[in-house]
Amino acid sequence: MVKVSISLTDRDTKFIINNLYPLYLHDLSEIWGWKPNIYGVFESDDTLTLQEQNKVFDIWWEKPSVLFPYLVLVNDIPAGFALVATPPHTSPGIEFYMNEFFILRSFRGQGIAEAAAIQVFNLHAGTWELQTNPGEGNKRAQAFWRKTVGRYAPDTYREELIETEDNGKMMAFRFENKLSTSITNRNVHATERNS
């Protein structure tokens, strides 16, 4: 049995997400064609170190009632993260935006990502949006979100190609959920069968 759980991180535990973040950017580089800068950091400027990169990322722990940085754990081992934003960091009419979602490769294809995403959705009832690259090189993520959101909210699920200010064309997934659970519950657990 595999235990999938999420935990809202804080200033004392943010370093775990910071440790995983370069792996996430490395995965995205395959989809977006990104190259590291001359110092080996996936940034377009002259950021020297990962520590410098993490300072920009610190906003996630400076707005605890607006930004929600969740760590995904599998049997208590860090397996990824989900970063959820609320207004003013969302599109008009959207209450919750899945800004980033990442699962390490060794945990993929086992139902872990879907279990983690659902746990995050269940913590925040309202109107949701998430976006992913619509390109041919990102078919796996597109299929994952289509399946996961389609199963989770079949009555409200919408998918469309949109034009964004920062990333050009993106595939947007939108839905509403009516679940109501406490955001203050710091750990949510689900058990998944290992497939």
C-alpha positions in Angstrom: 0.0 0.0 0.0 1.1 3.5 -0.8 0.1 6.4 1.5 -0.2 9.6 -0.4 -0.5 12.8 1.7 -0.1 16.5 1.3 1.2 18.9 3.9 1.1 22.7 3.8 4.7 23.9 4.2 5.8 27.0 6.1 9.1 28.9 6.5 10.6 26.0 8.4 9.8 23.4 5.8 10.0 25.4 2.6 13.5 24.1 1.9 12.0 20.7 0.9 10.1 22.3 -2.0 13.1 24.5 -2.8 15.2 21.2 -3.1 12.6 19.8 -5.5 12.1 22.9 -7.6 15.2 22.6 -9.9 14.1 19.1 -10.8 10.7 20.5 -11.8 12.4 23.2 -14.0 14.6 20.5 -15.6 11.4 18.5 -16.5 9.8 21.6 -17.9 12.9 22.4 -20.0 12.1 19.4 -22.1 8.6 20.8 -22.9 9.5 24.5 -23.2 13.0 24.1 -24.7 14.5 26.1 -21.8 18.3 26.1 -21.4 20.1 26.9 -18.2 22.0 30.2 -17.9 25.8 30.3 -17.9 25.9 29.2 -14.2 23.7 26.1 -14.7 20.6 27.6 -13.2 17.3 27.5 -15.1 16.8 31.2 -15.2 17.0 33.7 -18.1 19.0 36.2 -16.1 22.4 36.0 -14.3 21.2 34.1 -11.2 24.4 32.5 -9.9 23.1 29.9 -7.4 20.0 27.9 -6.5 20.0 29.8 -3.2 19.6 33.1 -5.2 16.8 31.5 -7.2 15.0 30.4 -4.1 14.9 34.0 -2.7 12.6 35.0 -5.6 10.5 32.0 -4.8 10.1 33.0 -1.2 6.8 34.9 -1.9 5.0 31.5 -1.5 5.8 31.6 2.3 5.1 35.4 2.7 1.4 35.3 2.0 0.0 32.4 4.1 -3.7 33.2 3.5 -3.3 33.9 -0.2 -0.6 31.4 -1.4 -0.6 27.7 -0.4 2.6 25.7 -1.0 1.8 22.0 -0.5 4.3 19.3 -0.3 3.3 15.9 -1.7 4.5 12.9 0.3 4.4 9.2 -0.5 5.0 7.1 2.6 6.4 10.3 4.2 9.0 10.7 1.5 8.9 14.0 -0.5 7.5 13.2 -4.0 6.5 16.6 -5.4 4.6 19.7 -4.7 1.4 21.7 -5.6 1.4 25.5 -5.4 -2.1 27.0 -5.2 -2.7 30.8 -5.6 -5.8 32.8 -4.7 -6.8 36.4 -5.8 -5.1 38.7 -6.6 -2.9 36.0 -8.2 -5.6 34.5 -10.3 -7.6 35.4 -13.4 -10.9 37.3 -12.9 -13.6 35.0 -11.6 -11.1 32.3 -10.5 -10.8 31.6 -6.8 -8.0 29.0 -6.9 -5.2 28.6 -9.4 -2.9 25.6 -9.5 0.2 27.6 -10.3 2.6 24.7 -10.2 2.2 20.9 -9.8 5.0 18.5 -9.9 5.6 14.8 -9.1 9.0 13.2 -9.3 9.4 10.7 -12.1 9.9 7.7 -9.8 6.4 8.3 -8.4 4.6 8.7 -11.8 2.2 6.2 -13.3 1.0 4.9 -10.0 -2.1 7.1 -9.3 -0.1 9.2 -6.9 -0.4 12.5 -8.9 -4.2 12.1 -9.2 -4.5 11.3 -5.5 -2.4 14.4 -4.5 -4.3 16.7 -6.9 -7.7 15.6 -5.5 -6.5 16.1 -2.0 -5.5 19.7 -2.9 -8.8 20.4 -4.7 -10.7 19.1 -1.7 -9.1 21.6 0.6 -10.4 24.6 -1.5 -14.0 24.7 -2.5 -14.7 27.1 -5.4 -13.9 28.0 -9.0 -10.5 26.5 -10.1 -8.2 27.0 -13.1 -5.0 25.3 -14.1 -3.0 25.7 -17.3 -0.5 23.5 -19.2 1.5 23.8 -22.3 -0.7 22.8 -25.3 2.2 21.5 -27.4 2.8 18.0 -28.8 5.7 17.5 -26.4 3.3 17.8 -23.4 0.6 15.2 -24.3 1.2 13.3 -21.1 0.3 16.3 -18.8 -2.6 17.3 -21.0 -4.0 13.7 -20.8 -3.4 13.6 -17.0 -5.3 16.9 -16.4 -8.1 15.9 -18.8 -8.6 12.6 -17.0 -8.1 13.9 -13.4 -10.3 17.0 -13.7 -12.8 15.2 -15.9 -13.3 12.6 -13.3 -13.2 15.0 -10.3 -15.7 17.5 -11.6 -17.5 16.0 -14.6 -20.4 18.4 -14.4 -18.4 21.7 -14.4 -15.2 20.7 -16.2 -14.3 23.0 -19.2 -11.1 23.0 -21.3 -10.1 25.6 -23.7 -7.1 27.1 -25.5 -6.3 30.6 -24.2 -3.8 33.3 -24.9 -1.8 34.4 -21.9 0.3 37.4 -21.3 3.5 35.6 -20.1 3.4 32.2 -21.9 1.4 32.7 -25.1 -1.1 29.9 -25.9 -2.0 27.7 -23.0 -4.5 24.9 -22.4 -6.7 26.0 -19.5 -8.7 23.6 -17.4 -11.5 25.1 -15.3 -14.0 23.6 -12.9 -15.9 24.2 -9.7 -16.1 22.1 -6.6 -18.5 22.3 -3.8 -16.5 20.4 -1.2 -15.9 22.2 2.1 -13.0 21.2 4.3 -10.8 23.2 6.5 -7.7 24.8 5.0 -6.2 24.8 8.5 -6.0 21.0 8.4 -2.3 20.7 7.7 -2.1 17.1 6.7 -4.5 15.2 4.5 -4.1 11.5 3.9 -5.3 9.1 1.3 -4.3 5.5 0.6 -3.7 4.3 -2.9 -3.1 0.8 -4.1 0.3 0.4 -5.6 -0.3 -0.4 -9.3 
